[in-house]
Structure formats: C-alpha cells, structure tokens
Amino acid sequence: MERIKMTTPLVEMDGDEMTRILWKMIKDDLILPFVDLKSEYYDLGLEHRNETNDQVTVDASNATKKYGVAVKCATITPNAARMTEYNLKEMWKSPNGTIRAMLDGTVFRAPIVVKGIEPNVRTWKKPITIARHAYGDVYKATEMKIPAAGKVELVYTKEDGTEERALIHNFTGAGVVQGQHNVCASIESFARSCFEYALSTKQDLWFSSKDTISKSYDHTFKDIFQEIFDAEYKEKFDACGIEYFYTLIDDAVARVMKSEGGFIWACKNYDGDVMSDMISSAFGSLAMMTSVLVSPHGYFEYEAAHGTVQRHYYKHLKGEKTSTNSVATIFAWSGALRKRGELDELPELVKFADDLEKACLGTIESGIMTGDLARITTIKNPKTVDSEGFIKAIRKTLEENL
C-alpha cells in the first residue's frame, strides 16, 4: 500500500533503556511501513544529554514550539547511582520538567481501557483522567544540604532593592532545605486548560491541594481556580450539566477510591505525578496510560506516562527475552500522528492513528498480550509473548484491519 504523506514534521524525542529499544521497534514495524514519516529527531538519551550539557532538551522544546506537535520516549532523570553509571558531568534535571516549563500547559493522563483487564478498584466503571500541572514545584526546586547549625531564610528582593524575609528554620545541626516556586500566569493557564478540557469532554472537574497547611502556596492555586471559574466558566459548566469543585488532596483520594470514575482530577505537579501512576496501575498497568501535554499556546507533546523499564533493559543487555508492554508508547505515537493530522487536515493520517490504537486493543482482546497483562487478565488462556512478538502481533492485526 502507498504510505500516507505528511506535510509538516512532528518533533521526535528519543529516550532511554528499554523504552528506547521499543521506540525503534514501533517505528520500524508500526509507523514507517504505513506513514511517510516527517520528523525532526532529537536524542534525549541520558548519554547525549550529558554530551550536550542538556542543550538538546532545550532544542527539542524550542522545536516543539516551532512545529506544534511532539512525541517523546521515556527518559532517565538521574540520581546519584546514575551519576556513577553514566559518568555524568552533573545530575541533570528531569527532561520532562524542562520541557513542561518551556511549553507551559497541563498534562492530561488517562488509562487505556481494554476488555479483559478489570480495574483493581471494584467501584470504578469509567476512566479517571488526571490533569497534572506542568510547571514548577519540586521539579524546578533549588536544594541545599545544610552542613551544620545555622539559620535559613527565604529572601525576596524587590526591584527597588528592599527585602522581605521569612525564617525557614534555625538548624541546630545538619539537614536539608528545598525552595519551590510557581508563577500565577502558569497556574492561570493550568486552570483554563482544565476547564476547557472538562467542557470538551463533558466531564466533572475536581481540583485538590493542601491549602489548610500551605496557606499561601497551595491556597493561591485554589483561589486562582475559583476566580477563573466564577468569572469565565460557571455558566458554561451549568449549561453543559457538569460540575467543578475543590477539595483537599486527602479527601480527594478517599472520594476517588469510592467513585465510579468518569471525571477529571486536577492536581499540582507532584500530586499528579504520583496519582497518575496510582490510577494507571489500579486500572491495569503502568504501561496502559496515555499522556499529553496541552499548552495554551497551541503546543502538544505526547508521551508514555511510565519510566524507562530499567529492569527489562538489563535483561535485554544480557540477551534475555523480555515481555515489555509497549501500548502507552504506541499510543504516544498515535496521539501525535492524530493531532498532526488534525492540524494539517489530513484525514487519512487521523484514521491511521485510530486504526493503530484499535489494533493494539484488538490484539489484547484476542488473547495475545505481554506478561504484565497476562497476570491480571480475565481472558481465559492468554498467550504471553515477548516485547518484539507483541509488536509483531499488533502489526498483523493492523494489516488485517487495513
């Protein structure tokens, strides 16, 4: 068959470890045979980030601003052990944090629901979408080890040179300190993105934080959401028959566990990171979660919500077979191709993205799946295949459907 033509490139960000191996398999078997792919490639693997002093991450973010659509592989955020393993110049910050800070917007994550994989929470009937703020907090934090007794303060220096100070702690011995920030413009974008997404999907929107403890930081989030909702969205929500409300993060967790699902749960950056993993795992698998960064400036970045699958990568390096679930990474590609097709008015590209996703789900529902799903499926006598075999099976289903 003739390959589908693209008119505008999308930004392709390669990654690390086992997901990097899957990335190539997906391109070779599921994308390139069907699509005349136009992409601007950036290698965000940790070794290349180290070689470029992380400039490649900045370049990839600027390219996303230029072209509007990006697809990203999972990447390593280094810790002390990775410093030694990769002989790094420094402990580079999370590439996701850098990208999200540059693009702004909100990360929307939703579980991929498939027949035969039942949620662990018996009350859940519909997907729960996590709306994760994509800027600031711990991901842009400045940290310091305190070696001995001393005073640590927050200092705000105004443009006229005057200062405001707040005591953080009088240390009597060694410790650690961390300074976080956010900006009201980003919080406003976060709120509007959430309200718009709720209206477009006709789902209730929850927002949660810990304003009872964080009376300035978290309370600012709460106030901005409420002010924008009251001024711009209340009437629209009423007309649509959906609801917005605020609740404490601990109350939200309790309510989520007893809900039927089918709503959007907006969270601050770290809360959304943790809760999206909880939601995806409880719905079936960490590898069954879509993730898209939606910027109010018109940028879209699609990625898998899970990590680089380090344990499987080490097995792969030893020549051992792995059974790694590639569905979320495939859905990152399909999401980016669909959005590129929508923006460029290429219905055949949009249809291909739909067909690719249907082939993934159809393969699983036929009983062919990776080990993580085979252990929890209600399908009788599932066939467990290795990483490459699963992608080959999806290719076969896709060709049959086409």
C-alpha positions as CSV (number, residue, x, y, z in Angstrom):
1,M,0.0,0.0,0.0
2,E,1.1,3.6,-0.6
3,R,2.4,5.3,2.5
4,I,0.4,8.2,4.0
5,K,2.0,11.5,3.2
6,M,2.7,14.1,5.9
7,T,3.1,17.9,5.2
8,T,4.5,19.2,8.5
9,P,7.1,17.4,10.6
10,L,6.5,16.4,14.2
11,V,9.2,16.6,16.8
12,E,10.6,13.2,17.8
13,M,12.4,12.9,21.1
14,D,14.2,9.5,21.6
15,G,14.8,8.2,25.1
16,D,16.5,5.7,27.3
17,E,16.8,2.0,28.2
18,M,14.1,-0.5,27.3
19,T,11.7,2.2,26.0
20,R,14.4,3.2,23.6
21,I,14.5,-0.3,22.3
22,L,10.7,-0.4,21.9
23,W,10.8,3.0,20.2
24,K,12.8,1.7,17.3
25,M,10.6,-1.5,17.0
26,I,7.5,0.6,17.0
27,K,8.8,2.9,14.3
28,D,10.1,0.1,12.1
29,D,7.1,-2.2,12.4
30,L,4.1,0.1,13.1
31,I,4.8,3.5,11.7
32,L,7.3,3.6,8.8
33,P,5.6,0.8,6.7
34,F,2.4,2.9,6.6
35,V,3.4,6.5,7.0
36,D,6.0,8.6,5.1
37,L,7.1,10.0,8.4
38,K,8.3,13.5,8.6
39,S,10.0,14.2,12.0
40,E,12.7,16.4,13.4
41,Y,14.8,14.0,15.6
42,Y,16.3,14.8,19.0
43,D,18.2,12.2,21.0
44,L,17.2,12.8,24.7
45,G,19.0,9.7,25.8
46,L,21.0,10.4,29.0
47,E,24.4,10.0,27.3
48,H,23.6,12.6,24.7
49,R,22.0,15.0,27.2
50,N,25.3,14.7,29.1
51,E,27.4,15.4,26.0
52,T,25.4,18.5,25.1
53,N,25.1,19.8,28.7
54,D,21.3,19.2,28.3
55,Q,21.1,21.7,25.5
56,V,19.4,19.0,23.4
57,T,16.4,19.1,25.7
58,V,16.1,22.9,25.2
59,D,16.5,22.5,21.5
60,A,13.7,19.8,21.4
61,S,11.4,22.1,23.4
62,N,12.0,25.0,21.0
63,A,11.4,22.7,18.0
64,T,8.0,21.8,19.6
65,K,7.1,25.4,19.8
66,K,8.0,25.7,16.1
67,Y,6.1,22.7,14.8
68,G,3.4,22.4,17.4
69,V,3.4,18.6,17.9
70,A,5.9,16.3,19.6
71,V,6.2,12.7,20.6
72,K,8.6,11.7,23.4
73,C,10.1,8.4,24.6
74,A,10.6,7.8,28.3
75,T,13.8,9.3,29.7
76,I,16.0,8.8,32.8
77,T,16.0,11.5,35.5
78,P,19.4,10.8,37.0
79,N,20.1,10.2,40.7
80,A,23.4,9.5,42.5
81,A,23.6,6.0,41.2
82,R,23.0,7.2,37.6
83,M,25.8,9.7,38.1
84,T,28.2,6.9,38.5
85,E,26.7,4.5,36.0
86,Y,26.8,7.1,33.2
87,N,29.8,9.1,34.3
88,L,27.7,12.3,34.2
89,K,29.1,15.8,34.4
90,E,26.3,16.7,36.8
91,M,23.0,15.4,38.0
92,W,20.9,16.8,35.1
93,K,17.3,17.8,35.9
94,S,14.3,15.9,34.6
95,P,13.9,16.5,30.9
96,N,10.2,16.3,31.3
97,G,10.4,19.2,33.9
98,T,12.5,21.3,31.4
99,I,10.1,20.6,28.5
100,R,7.0,21.3,30.6
101,A,8.5,24.5,32.0
102,M,9.3,25.8,28.5
103,L,5.9,24.8,26.9
104,D,3.7,25.5,29.9
105,G,0.2,24.0,29.9
106,T,-1.2,20.9,31.5
107,V,-0.5,17.2,31.3
108,F,-3.7,15.1,30.8
109,R,-3.3,11.4,31.6
110,A,-6.0,8.8,31.2
111,P,-5.9,4.9,31.5
112,I,-6.3,2.9,28.3
113,V,-9.3,0.7,29.0
114,V,-9.4,-2.7,27.3
115,K,-11.8,-5.7,27.6
116,G,-10.4,-8.4,29.8
117,I,-8.4,-6.0,32.1
118,E,-10.6,-5.1,35.0
119,P,-9.8,-2.3,37.5
120,N,-8.5,-3.3,40.9
121,V,-11.0,-0.9,42.5
122,R,-14.3,-2.6,42.0
123,T,-16.4,0.6,42.0
124,W,-14.5,2.1,39.0
125,K,-16.6,1.8,35.8
126,K,-15.2,4.7,33.7
127,P,-11.7,6.1,33.2
128,I,-10.3,8.7,35.6
129,T,-8.3,11.4,33.8
130,I,-5.5,13.1,35.8
131,A,-4.9,16.7,34.9
132,R,-1.3,17.4,36.1
133,H,0.1,20.9,36.3
134,A,3.2,21.0,34.1
135,Y,5.3,23.7,35.7
136,G,7.3,24.3,38.8
137,D,7.1,23.0,42.4
138,V,9.6,20.3,43.2
139,Y,10.6,19.8,39.5
140,K,12.1,23.3,39.4
141,A,13.2,23.4,43.0
142,T,16.5,24.6,44.3
143,E,18.0,22.4,47.1
144,M,20.8,22.8,49.6
145,K,22.4,20.5,52.1
146,I,22.9,22.2,55.4
147,P,26.2,21.0,56.9
148,A,25.8,22.4,60.5
149,A,24.0,24.7,62.7
150,G,22.7,28.0,61.2
151,K,19.7,30.0,60.0
152,V,18.0,29.5,56.7
153,E,15.6,32.2,55.3
154,L,13.5,33.0,52.3
155,V,14.5,36.4,50.9
156,Y,12.5,38.3,48.3
157,T,14.4,41.3,46.9
158,K,12.2,43.9,45.3
159,E,13.2,45.9,42.2
160,D,13.9,48.9,44.4
161,G,16.3,46.9,46.5
162,T,14.2,46.5,49.6
163,E,13.8,43.0,51.1
164,E,11.2,40.8,52.7
165,R,12.4,37.9,54.8
166,A,10.8,34.8,56.3
167,L,12.6,32.3,58.5
168,I,12.5,28.7,57.3
169,H,14.4,27.1,60.1
170,N,17.0,27.6,62.8
171,F,19.2,24.5,62.3
172,T,20.9,23.1,65.3
173,G,22.7,20.5,63.2
174,A,23.0,19.2,59.7
175,G,19.9,19.0,57.5
176,V,18.5,19.7,54.1
177,V,16.4,22.6,52.6
178,Q,14.4,23.0,49.4
179,G,13.0,26.1,47.8
180,Q,10.0,25.7,45.4
181,H,8.2,28.3,43.3
182,N,5.4,28.7,40.8
183,V,4.0,31.7,38.9
184,C,0.4,32.9,38.7
185,A,0.4,33.0,34.9
186,S,1.2,29.3,34.7
187,I,-1.4,28.5,37.3
188,E,-4.0,30.5,35.3
189,S,-3.1,28.5,32.2
190,F,-3.4,25.3,34.2
191,A,-6.9,26.3,35.4
192,R,-8.1,27.4,31.9
193,S,-6.7,24.2,30.3
194,C,-8.6,22.1,32.9
195,F,-11.9,24.0,32.5
196,E,-11.7,23.8,28.6
197,Y,-10.8,20.1,28.7
198,A,-13.8,19.4,31.0
199,L,-16.1,21.2,28.7
200,S,-14.8,19.4,25.6
201,T,-15.2,16.0,27.2
202,K,-18.3,16.9,29.2
203,Q,-16.8,15.6,32.5
204,D,-16.9,16.9,36.0
205,L,-13.7,18.5,37.2
206,W,-12.1,18.1,40.6
207,F,-9.2,20.2,41.9
208,S,-7.3,19.2,45.0
209,S,-4.4,20.6,47.0
210,K,-3.5,21.1,50.7
211,D,-4.5,24.7,51.3
212,T,-5.2,24.1,55.0
213,I,-1.5,23.5,55.6
214,S,0.0,25.5,52.7
215,K,-1.9,28.7,53.4
216,S,-0.1,30.8,50.8
217,Y,1.3,28.4,48.2
218,D,-1.5,25.9,47.7
219,H,-4.1,28.5,48.7
220,T,-3.1,30.6,45.7
221,F,-3.8,27.7,43.4
222,K,-7.2,27.2,45.0
223,D,-8.1,31.0,44.7
224,I,-7.0,31.3,41.1
225,F,-9.1,28.3,40.1
226,Q,-12.1,29.6,41.8
227,E,-11.8,33.2,40.5
228,I,-11.4,32.0,36.9
229,F,-14.2,29.5,37.2
230,D,-16.6,32.1,38.7
231,A,-15.7,34.8,36.1
232,E,-15.4,32.7,32.9
233,Y,-16.8,29.1,33.2
234,K,-19.6,28.8,35.8
235,E,-22.4,29.5,33.3
236,K,-20.7,27.2,30.6
237,F,-20.5,24.4,33.2
238,D,-24.1,24.8,34.2
239,A,-25.2,24.8,30.6
240,C,-23.2,21.6,30.0
241,G,-24.6,19.9,33.1
242,I,-21.2,19.4,34.6
243,E,-19.6,20.4,38.0
244,Y,-16.4,21.9,39.3
245,F,-15.4,21.7,42.9
246,Y,-12.4,22.0,45.1
247,T,-11.4,19.5,47.8
248,L,-8.4,18.7,50.0
249,I,-6.0,16.2,48.4
250,D,-6.5,13.7,51.2
251,D,-10.3,14.0,50.9
252,A,-10.0,13.6,47.1
253,V,-8.1,10.4,47.5
254,A,-10.8,8.9,49.7
255,R,-13.6,10.0,47.4
256,V,-11.8,8.7,44.3
257,M,-11.5,5.2,45.7
258,K,-15.2,5.1,46.2
259,S,-16.2,6.7,43.0
260,E,-17.4,5.2,39.6
261,G,-14.8,7.3,37.7
262,G,-15.6,9.3,34.6
263,F,-14.3,12.6,35.8
264,I,-11.1,14.8,35.6
265,W,-9.0,15.1,38.7
266,A,-6.7,18.2,38.5
267,C,-3.6,18.0,40.6
268,K,-0.5,20.1,41.3
269,N,2.7,18.9,39.6
270,Y,4.0,16.3,42.1
271,D,0.5,15.1,43.2
272,G,-0.4,14.5,39.5
273,D,2.9,12.6,39.0
274,V,2.0,10.2,41.9
275,M,-1.7,9.9,41.4
276,S,-1.4,9.2,37.6
277,D,0.8,6.2,38.5
278,M,-1.8,5.0,41.1
279,I,-4.7,5.4,38.6
280,S,-2.9,3.6,35.8
281,S,-1.7,0.8,38.0
282,A,-5.1,0.3,39.5
283,F,-6.8,0.3,36.1
284,G,-4.4,-2.5,35.0
285,S,-0.8,-1.5,34.2
286,L,1.6,1.5,34.3
287,A,2.1,0.8,30.6
288,M,-1.6,1.4,29.8
289,M,-1.8,5.2,30.3
290,T,-2.0,8.0,27.8
291,S,-0.2,11.3,28.5
292,V,-0.4,14.5,26.6
293,L,0.9,18.0,27.5
294,V,-1.5,20.6,26.2
295,S,-0.2,24.1,26.2
296,P,-2.5,27.2,25.9
297,H,-0.1,28.4,23.3
298,G,-1.1,25.6,20.9
299,Y,1.7,23.1,21.6
300,F,1.0,19.3,22.1
301,E,3.6,16.8,23.4
302,Y,2.6,13.1,23.6
303,E,4.5,10.6,25.8
304,A,4.1,7.4,27.8
305,A,3.4,8.1,31.4
306,H,5.7,5.4,32.7
307,G,9.5,5.1,33.1
308,T,12.3,3.6,31.1
309,V,11.7,0.0,32.3
310,Q,15.3,-0.4,33.7
311,R,14.9,-4.0,34.9
312,H,13.9,-5.2,31.5
313,Y,16.7,-3.3,29.8
314,Y,19.3,-5.0,31.9
315,K,17.8,-8.4,30.9
316,H,17.8,-7.3,27.3
317,L,21.5,-6.4,27.5
318,K,22.2,-9.9,28.7
319,G,20.4,-11.3,25.7
320,E,17.4,-12.5,27.6
321,K,13.9,-12.2,26.3
322,T,11.6,-9.6,27.9
323,S,7.8,-9.2,27.8
324,T,7.6,-5.4,27.9
325,N,4.3,-3.7,27.4
326,S,4.6,-1.1,24.6
327,V,1.0,0.1,24.4
328,A,1.5,3.5,26.1
329,T,4.4,4.3,23.9
330,I,2.4,3.2,20.8
331,F,-0.4,5.5,21.9
332,A,2.0,8.3,22.3
333,W,2.9,7.9,18.6
334,S,-0.8,7.5,17.6
335,G,-1.8,10.6,19.6
336,A,0.9,12.7,18.0
337,L,0.1,11.5,14.5
338,R,-3.6,12.1,15.1
339,K,-3.0,15.7,16.3
340,R,-0.6,16.3,13.3
341,G,-3.3,15.0,11.0
342,E,-6.0,17.2,12.6
343,L,-3.9,20.3,12.4
344,D,-2.8,19.7,8.9
345,E,-6.2,18.5,7.7
346,L,-5.0,15.0,6.8
347,P,-8.0,12.7,7.5
348,E,-6.0,9.6,6.3
349,L,-3.4,10.3,9.0
350,V,-6.1,10.7,11.7
351,K,-7.7,7.4,10.5
352,F,-4.3,5.6,10.7
353,A,-3.9,6.7,14.3
354,D,-7.3,5.4,15.1
355,D,-6.6,2.1,13.3
356,L,-3.3,1.7,15.2
357,E,-5.0,2.1,18.5
358,K,-7.7,-0.3,17.6
359,A,-5.1,-2.9,16.5
360,C,-3.4,-2.6,19.9
361,L,-6.6,-3.2,21.8
362,G,-7.8,-5.8,19.4
363,T,-4.6,-7.8,19.8
364,I,-5.0,-7.8,23.6
365,E,-8.7,-8.7,23.4
366,S,-7.8,-11.6,21.1
367,G,-5.7,-13.0,24.0
368,I,-2.2,-12.0,22.8
369,M,-0.5,-9.8,25.4
370,T,2.6,-9.1,27.4
371,G,3.3,-10.6,30.8
372,D,2.1,-7.7,32.9
373,L,-1.4,-8.0,31.4
374,A,-1.4,-11.8,31.2
375,R,-1.0,-11.9,35.0
376,I,-4.2,-9.9,35.6
377,T,-6.4,-10.6,32.6
378,T,-9.9,-12.2,32.9
379,I,-9.4,-13.6,29.3
380,K,-9.0,-17.4,29.5
381,N,-5.7,-19.0,28.4
382,P,-4.0,-15.8,27.2
383,K,-0.9,-16.1,25.0
384,T,2.1,-14.3,26.6
385,V,4.5,-13.0,24.1
386,D,7.8,-11.2,24.3
387,S,8.4,-7.5,23.6
388,E,9.0,-7.9,19.9
389,G,6.4,-10.6,19.5
390,F,3.7,-8.3,20.9
391,I,4.6,-5.5,18.4
392,K,4.6,-8.1,15.6
393,A,1.2,-9.3,16.6
394,I,-0.1,-5.7,16.6
395,R,1.4,-5.3,13.1
396,K,-0.5,-8.4,11.9
397,T,-3.8,-7.2,13.4
398,L,-3.3,-3.7,11.9
399,E,-2.6,-5.2,8.4
400,E,-5.7,-7.4,8.7
401,N,-7.9,-4.4,9.7
402,L,-6.5,-2.2,6.9
